[in-house]
Amino acid sequence: MPIQRDSLRFGEICRRLPTAYSTKPVCKPQHQRDPNDVTAIQTAQDLSAPPALATAESLLLAPAGLRLDDLSQVFAEIAAHRADYADIYLQFTRSEGWSLEEGLVKSGSFSIDAGAGVRVVEGERTAFAYTDDLSLEALLAAARTTRAIASAGGSGRVHAPIAVTGRSLYAAIDPVASLDADTKVAILMRVEQLARAADPRITQVMASLAAEYDVVLLARADGRISADVRPLVRLSVQVIRQQGSSGGGGRDGLGLFDEARLQQLVDQAVHQALVNLDAGPAPAGEMTVVLGPGWPGILLHEAIGHGLEGDFNRKGTSAFAGRVGERIAAKGVTVVDDGTLSGRRGSLNVDDEGEPTQCTTLIEDGILKGYIQDSLNARLMGVAPTGNGRRESYAHV
């Protein structure tokens, strides 16, 4: 079963993690969102980039001599037995990382991985097989393996593939190829220069730059075909006097890290280190705590995020099971899960089951409204999926 992925937030001012309270519903259609909202990363769409489906076919199917229609043969193997759901998840990932310490390049890494996972679901049971061989023979062998859980007597019917057009929340670009190696190292060197210039008390600077180009193609037994090109970049800065760190990134190319952005990240890391230098022990005991925007939202994720996932509530193991419509939080508390914010690290055009991501209101003014759902738990609970099916990779389910 795919992981049920969540990117919870409070209120209207947060764009990735929960940060504030609101008494108003906060899930807004894209066209109603403020384009001048400074909390959103502005991502220029690369109009010259090929559509996601064409990119996925060229990287995942063409090298093995496959076409989209060939995937129907895999589903024909599965359809000989009963199944409530089946899909094929093909993935190509190219990633690169650089790190710098004390003005020297400490490490560099590069990797490429590709493969496919075949999943069949009947009732609550899931069969899964994966392969790093994208030939038709290997996919058929994986499909035969997954039939082990299914009952005999399937309809044998195979749906014709239908491409589904999703959102375009980020540019379909390859961030690994967006800059040459010398320029990537120069970014890290510039980070060190800015950090040391910010305050003479800084004694050590460490920085890392990472980029990932992830292309997925998802085919479902109902005929739906979805594809997504998912660029992801991250720059991390750590300075030592006491210690401070900062980082930023999103679904963009490495051009995201211009001089102004580098200065912003360095300033955050240096400020944190210098505050820590003079900080005293935190007070102990019960008291009111106000959380600022950003990473403090992880506290909300850990406190209630997992408890609002569909599988725990279907099985009755969550404290929120069977409580939809009840008050579970104070008035004024609204929590939503939003995977549709342009360019943000937690956003996806489609989830890893081919469902469009969406903004889901979980708690509104203190009242529990629903749960985050993948396809399996949504089907068993009689509700619609919320676009929260997430896989670690083609080799996991």
C-alpha positions in Angstrom: 0.0 0.0 0.0 1.5 3.4 -0.9 2.4 5.7 1.9 -0.3 8.3 2.5 1.5 11.5 2.0 0.5 14.7 3.8 1.6 18.3 3.7 -0.5 19.7 6.5 -0.9 23.4 7.1 -2.9 25.8 9.3 -4.6 28.9 7.9 -4.1 30.8 4.7 -0.6 32.1 5.2 1.3 28.8 5.1 2.5 27.3 1.9 4.0 24.0 3.1 3.8 23.5 6.8 1.2 24.6 9.3 1.8 28.0 10.7 -1.2 30.0 11.7 -4.9 29.8 12.7 -7.8 30.7 10.6 -11.6 30.6 11.0 -12.2 30.6 7.3 -12.0 27.6 4.9 -8.6 27.9 3.2 -8.7 25.5 0.3 -9.0 27.9 -2.7 -9.1 27.1 -6.4 -5.8 28.0 -8.1 -7.3 31.0 -9.9 -8.4 32.5 -6.6 -4.9 32.5 -5.0 -3.0 35.7 -4.7 -0.2 35.7 -7.3 1.6 38.3 -5.2 1.7 36.1 -2.1 5.3 36.3 -1.0 5.1 33.0 0.8 4.9 31.2 -2.5 7.9 30.3 -4.6 7.4 31.8 -8.0 8.4 29.3 -10.7 8.6 30.2 -14.4 7.3 27.4 -16.5 9.6 26.3 -19.2 7.3 26.4 -22.2 9.9 24.7 -24.4 10.0 21.6 -22.2 8.2 18.6 -23.8 5.0 17.3 -22.2 5.5 15.0 -19.2 4.1 12.0 -21.1 6.4 12.4 -24.0 9.4 12.7 -21.7 8.3 9.6 -19.8 7.9 7.6 -23.0 11.3 8.6 -24.2 13.1 7.7 -21.0 11.1 4.7 -19.8 9.6 3.0 -22.8 11.6 3.8 -25.9 14.9 2.4 -24.6 13.3 -1.0 -24.1 11.5 -0.8 -27.5 8.1 -0.4 -25.8 5.0 1.7 -26.6 2.1 2.6 -24.3 -0.1 0.0 -26.0 2.4 -2.7 -24.9 1.4 -2.1 -21.3 -2.0 -3.6 -22.1 -0.3 -7.0 -22.4 0.8 -6.7 -18.8 -2.7 -5.9 -17.7 -4.0 -8.9 -19.7 -1.8 -11.1 -17.6 -3.4 -9.6 -14.4 -6.9 -9.6 -15.7 -7.1 -13.4 -16.0 -7.7 -13.3 -12.2 -10.0 -11.1 -10.1 -8.5 -7.8 -8.9 -10.1 -4.7 -7.5 -7.2 -2.5 -8.6 -3.9 -2.8 -10.5 -1.2 -0.5 -11.7 2.2 -0.3 -13.2 4.6 2.4 -11.9 7.6 3.1 -14.0 10.3 5.5 -12.8 13.5 7.1 -14.0 15.6 9.1 -11.4 18.8 11.0 -12.0 20.3 12.7 -8.9 23.5 14.6 -8.1 24.9 16.1 -4.9 27.9 18.4 -4.0 29.2 19.4 -0.6 31.8 22.0 0.4 33.6 22.4 3.7 36.3 25.0 4.6 36.5 26.2 1.0 37.1 22.7 -0.4 34.8 20.4 -2.3 34.4 17.6 0.1 32.3 15.2 -2.0 30.4 14.8 -5.2 27.9 12.1 -6.2 25.9 11.1 -9.2 23.4 8.3 -9.7 20.9 7.0 -12.2 18.1 4.5 -11.4 15.2 3.1 -13.4 12.6 0.4 -13.0 9.0 -0.6 -12.6 6.7 -1.9 -9.9 3.5 -3.9 -10.6 0.8 -3.9 -8.0 -2.4 -5.9 -7.7 -5.0 -5.3 -5.0 -7.9 -7.6 -4.1 -9.9 -6.5 -1.0 -7.4 -5.6 1.6 -4.6 -7.8 0.2 -1.8 -6.4 -2.0 0.7 -8.2 -4.2 3.7 -6.4 -5.5 6.7 -7.2 -7.7 9.3 -4.9 -9.1 12.1 -5.1 -11.6 15.0 -2.8 -12.8 14.6 -4.4 -16.3 12.1 -2.4 -18.3 11.7 -5.0 -21.1 8.2 -6.4 -21.8 9.3 -9.8 -20.7 10.3 -8.6 -17.3 7.1 -6.6 -16.8 5.0 -9.7 -17.8 7.0 -11.8 -15.3 6.3 -9.3 -12.6 2.6 -9.4 -13.5 2.5 -13.2 -13.2 4.1 -12.9 -9.8 1.4 -10.6 -8.5 -1.5 -12.9 -9.6 -0.7 -15.2 -6.7 -3.1 -13.3 -4.3 -5.9 -13.0 -6.7 -8.8 -15.4 -7.1 -9.3 -17.2 -10.5 -12.1 -16.2 -12.8 -11.3 -12.6 -13.8 -13.1 -11.0 -16.7 -10.0 -10.8 -18.8 -11.1 -7.4 -20.0 -8.4 -4.8 -20.6 -9.2 -1.1 -21.0 -7.6 0.9 -23.8 -5.1 3.4 -22.5 -6.3 7.0 -22.0 -3.8 9.7 -21.2 -4.9 12.0 -18.4 -3.7 15.6 -18.4 -2.7 16.8 -15.0 -1.8 20.1 -13.5 1.4 22.0 -14.2 2.6 23.2 -10.8 6.3 23.2 -11.7 8.5 23.3 -14.8 9.2 19.9 -16.4 13.0 20.5 -16.4 16.1 18.6 -15.5 17.8 20.5 -12.7 20.8 18.2 -12.8 21.5 19.4 -16.4 20.5 23.0 -15.7 24.0 24.1 -14.7 27.5 22.7 -15.4 29.7 21.3 -12.6 31.9 24.4 -12.3 28.9 26.6 -11.8 27.4 24.3 -9.1 30.7 24.4 -7.2 30.9 28.2 -7.7 27.5 28.5 -5.9 28.8 26.7 -2.9 32.0 28.8 -2.9 29.9 32.0 -3.0 27.8 30.7 -0.1 31.0 30.4 2.0 32.1 33.9 1.0 28.8 35.4 2.0 28.7 33.6 5.3 32.2 34.6 6.4 31.5 38.2 5.3 28.3 38.3 7.4 30.0 38.1 10.8 33.7 37.7 11.9 32.7 35.3 14.6 31.8 32.6 12.1 34.5 29.9 12.3 33.3 27.2 9.9 31.0 27.0 6.9 29.5 23.9 5.4 27.2 23.9 2.3 25.6 21.3 0.1 23.8 21.4 -3.1 21.5 18.6 -4.4 19.4 18.1 -7.5 17.1 15.4 -8.6 15.3 14.7 -11.9 12.5 12.2 -11.3 10.2 11.1 -14.2 7.3 8.7 -13.5 4.8 7.0 -15.7 1.8 5.4 -14.1 -0.6 3.1 -15.9 -3.8 1.8 -14.2 -6.0 -1.2 -15.1 -8.9 1.2 -15.7 -6.9 2.6 -18.7 -5.7 5.8 -17.1 -2.2 6.8 -18.0 -0.5 9.6 -16.0 3.0 11.0 -16.2 4.9 13.6 -14.2 8.4 15.2 -14.4 9.4 16.2 -10.9 12.5 18.4 -10.6 13.7 18.9 -7.0 16.6 21.1 -5.8 17.9 21.9 -2.3 20.7 24.1 -1.0 21.7 23.7 2.7 24.0 26.0 4.6 25.5 25.3 8.1 27.7 27.8 10.0 29.4 27.3 13.3 30.1 29.8 16.0 27.6 28.1 18.1 25.6 26.5 15.3 23.1 27.7 12.8 21.7 26.3 9.7 19.3 27.2 6.9 18.2 25.6 3.7 15.8 26.1 0.8 14.6 24.4 -2.3 11.6 23.4 -4.3 10.5 22.0 -7.6 12.7 24.1 -9.9 16.0 24.3 -11.6 19.3 25.3 -9.9 18.7 28.8 -11.3 16.5 29.2 -8.2 19.6 30.0 -6.2 20.5 33.5 -7.5 22.6 36.0 -5.5 19.6 37.3 -3.6 18.4 33.8 -2.6 21.9 32.8 -1.5 22.2 35.9 0.6 18.8 35.2 2.2 19.8 31.6 3.2 23.2 32.7 4.5 21.6 35.5 6.6 19.2 33.0 8.1 22.0 30.6 9.1 24.2 33.3 10.5 21.4 34.8 12.5 20.5 31.5 14.0 24.1 30.9 15.0 24.5 34.3 16.6 21.2 34.0 18.5 22.3 30.6 19.8 25.5 32.2 21.0 23.7 34.4 23.5 20.7 32.2 24.2 20.0 31.1 27.8 18.2 27.9 28.9 14.6 27.7 27.8 12.0 27.9 30.6 10.4 24.7 31.8 6.8 24.0 32.7 3.3 24.3 31.2 2.8 27.5 29.2 1.2 28.9 26.0 3.4 28.3 23.0 3.0 30.2 19.7 4.6 28.6 16.7 6.0 30.7 13.9 5.9 29.7 10.2 8.0 27.1 8.6 9.6 24.0 10.3 7.6 24.3 13.6 4.7 22.9 11.6 6.4 19.5 11.9 5.0 19.5 15.4 1.4 19.5 13.9 2.4 16.8 11.4 3.7 14.5 14.2 0.8 15.3 16.6 -2.1 14.7 14.3 -0.9 14.2 10.7 -0.5 10.4 10.9 -3.6 10.1 12.9 -5.6 11.6 10.0 -4.4 9.0 7.5 -7.2 6.8 6.1 -5.7 3.4 6.9 -5.4 4.1 10.6 -9.0 5.3 10.7 -10.3 2.5 8.6 -8.7 0.0 11.0 -9.9 1.9 14.1 -6.4 2.4 15.5 -6.4 6.3 15.3 -7.8 8.5 18.0 -9.8 10.2 15.3 -11.5 7.0 14.0 -15.3 7.4 13.5 -15.2 11.0 14.7 -16.0 12.9 11.4 -18.3 15.8 12.3 -17.2 16.0 15.9 -15.2 18.8 17.5 -11.6 17.6 18.0 -9.9 21.0 18.2 -10.6 24.5 19.6 -12.8 26.9 17.6 -10.7 28.8 15.1 -8.5 25.9 14.2 -8.5 24.9 10.6 -6.1 22.4 9.1 -5.8 21.5 5.4 -3.6 19.3 3.4 -2.6 21.0 0.2 -0.5 19.5 -2.6 -1.3 22.0 -5.2 0.9 25.0 -4.4 3.0 26.0 -7.4 6.7 25.2 -7.2 6.6 24.0 -3.6 8.6 21.1 -2.4 5.5 19.3 -1.1 3.4 19.7 -4.2 2.9 17.2 -7.0 0.9 17.3 -10.2 -0.4 13.8 -9.6 0.2 11.4 -6.7 1.9 8.1 -7.2 -1.4 6.4 -8.1 -2.2 8.9 -10.9 -4.7 10.9 -8.8 -4.5 14.7 -9.1 -3.3 16.2 -5.8 -5.7 18.6 -4.1 -6.4 20.8 -1.2 -8.3 18.8 1.4 -9.9 20.4 4.5 -9.3 18.0 7.4 -10.3 20.2 10.3 -12.5 23.3 9.9 -13.1 25.6 12.8 -12.3 22.7 15.1 -14.6 20.2 13.5 -13.1 17.0 11.9 -14.1 17.0 8.2 -12.3 13.9 6.8 -9.0 12.1 6.3 -6.3 11.9 3.7 -6.8 8.9 1.5 -5.0 6.7 -1.0 -7.0 4.6 -3.4 -7.1 1.4 -1.4 -8.4 2.9 1.8 -10.7 5.3 0.0 -12.3 2.3 -1.8 -12.7 0.3 1.4 -14.1 3.3 3.3 -16.5 4.3 0.4 -15.0 7.7 -0.2 -13.0 9.4 -2.9 -9.2 9.4 -3.0 -7.6 12.7 -2.0 -4.4 12.4 -4.0 -2.3 11.2 -1.1 -0.9 8.0 -2.5 2.9 8.2 -2.2 5.6 5.6 -3.0 9.2 5.7 -1.9 10.2 4.4 -5.3 9.3 1.9 -8.0 10.7 -0.8 -5.7 8.5 0.0 -2.8 4.7 0.1 -2.3 
